[in-house]
Amino acid sequence: MASSNVLRFSIHRHWKKSPPNTHALSLIRQVRYELEFDEDQNDGMLDVFEINILKPKNEQKKLWRRFPASYLPFLKRILYQFELYIDSLGLITEGPKSSYNAEAIRKLKHYIQYMDNVIMQIWEDTRIAAVKDELGPDWRCPPLDEWLCVEYHIKRHDMPDVEKYNAQTRDWMRSDPFEMGKLIHTHN
């Protein structure tokens, strides 16, 4: 039973009881991330840029983090999905009167908040690894690995779905995202 409590904490600590308010959403929406990987000068790391869309263009793009290049397709996946949710919410709420019900919009906001929290944890773990001089091409990112396991196995991240899956299936969190990703990786 202890393992399910550990599982619940590690997976769900980013899933809050209620979705973000309007102010929190506006803060989440103003930051985007850009990834760059130089194959010619490949040191096994990629560059991550944080871009605040409210700042002038000349102040927007500054190197923010380094990250293992082996995660490039996975980072693209989480960031694409995150931006898709943000853009979808914007189209739904800022466009003409929507036919979406309040519960669907609430769930979308909840997912945006959850993904923002996971992404912030990824960047924080990366910062800590860099400070400890542990960050390198072979470094593994536990929060991203956990997110990927849920993504590949369950396809949804809300707590009831994860708990139901966990009750029915064991050892799924021990999957290696790099091995799972080989099955669906597409070439750009």
Secondary structure, DSSP 8 states (H G I E B T S, - for coil): -HHHHHHHHHHHTT--SS---HHHHHHHHTEEEEEE--STT--SEEEEEEEETTS-HHHH-EEEEEEEGGGHHHHHHHHHHHHHHHHHHHHHHHSS---S-HHHHHHHHHHHHHHHHHHHHHHHHHHHHHHTT--STT---HHHHHHHHHHHHTS--SHHHHHHHHHH--SGGG--HHHHHHHH----
